[in-house]
């Protein structure tokens, strides 16, 4: 919710600033300037809803500017393109583009350009959660604005700084910054909307920090929100008026007035649905869900939060709003007694948080595992308590029957007691053994999945792939770099998603393999080709196989086989369906014409691939659980002169 306010205020400032580029274009053909500006306006208009169109128009404007050596057009276009990547959470690419804008500003000593691009950098760091850096860039922009007398822009920057200080948990500085913005806007008669924004920010800040509420103004939270609504109404700003209703709903929920909050949140949900604003619609749905949960309607709250998450995924909306939705869903599921589902969503939330904050992956895996283990332990304790209560109840019933039977016949009672105790003891032993085996199998699969995830996210591969894409950008191969960047992003996302799933469709697995091979071909300068053969009897949509099995083998063939080959390499993959004992499965042959295992073992001093060892252990578990003999064999290939000519890997997997 709060991040959305940062976005809207910051982007309003940036949109106003982009017009500053145009005044410096007198020496460039006016038609070219008009084309570049029009394309960039289209990009800015679609930067939230249609990423592909926004990206294409910004790239076209950039190419036109480069051809005419129109520096201001280049800066404007890279700024537009950077914001598109920013909205897609491609922070490294956005950072690179904004740095290029600052470089052009330095060449031309353009104060107005610095004003825009410092704002871009501040917004980038806000998206990444680094609010201290965001403040440092906003302060640079503020210095320029005050030096040049741009009071109106200074007010926007003060408001953004206030937002950053709020996230840095420095409410005193946040209020001071908001007050500075308010002092400027109060003398601007046309700034009704912005005054509404700053009053809304102050209201939320006091509601989150009640210890700062002045003693002589105990109602400042709702009074400030009332002032905000007044300014929004005066400016006929229905958008922010309904945004204010969302914030008011949050305050009412904290005051245990959930029914009133539900009415306001639903009004905003209807408004943003009718006006097709997906970002704020998600915000409204989140607060409807919170209000429903506060009223004890946890199932309805889960359904509503799922609607919000589905919209975010459809429209590629990320950031803190989506992260908060994941945490809220986990909380609603736990309140509804769905502990396992809650743990699964909590794991997704921490994985998504890692992608936002760019923290160390291995550290986050350990954190997720610790959270999962703790949740599992709590769930097991609850389950054992329930089982003990059931056993106690059964024991009491048994005692009643024993008393009745004792009155009839002592001999019959003794037989029943002995027989009952024997059966009960045997059942406990069987139940204990089954639970022990099940727990060991789950822990083994979980451990293998986590180790496999860590092995997939090879930092060396990631760094080299990004360097290769950066090289394309420097060569001005924009379309090609964009294609590979999208492929690389999709590959990383799919690897993270598949690591948390036990199965994957054959089609998704093939997509992941093709993306991985494509990135490796780029990284190795197209030094090998891919030959993929899939038999017609396979159904890529409905056939499902264990996840994270084939990719490590293919990676092994490329890194240890084809990478060291001097001439052009070839990677061949053949997939076909097999049937054994009425159990269907997938048979796969992966062959490379690389340097062979002997050469690779010499390079690695005899160390064997950890990825292959993990795959073999997973296959052992799958053989026991599926009934199909899952196996992996590696065959060294030789030519007629008995020289190594590559490696052939054969693997059998079950359909799940």
Order of alpha helices (4+ residues) and beta strands (2+ residues): alpha-alpha-alpha-alpha-alpha-alpha-alpha-alpha-alpha-alpha-alpha-alpha-alpha-alpha-alpha-alpha-alpha-alpha-alpha-alpha-alpha-beta-alpha-beta-beta-alpha-beta-beta-alpha-alpha-beta-beta
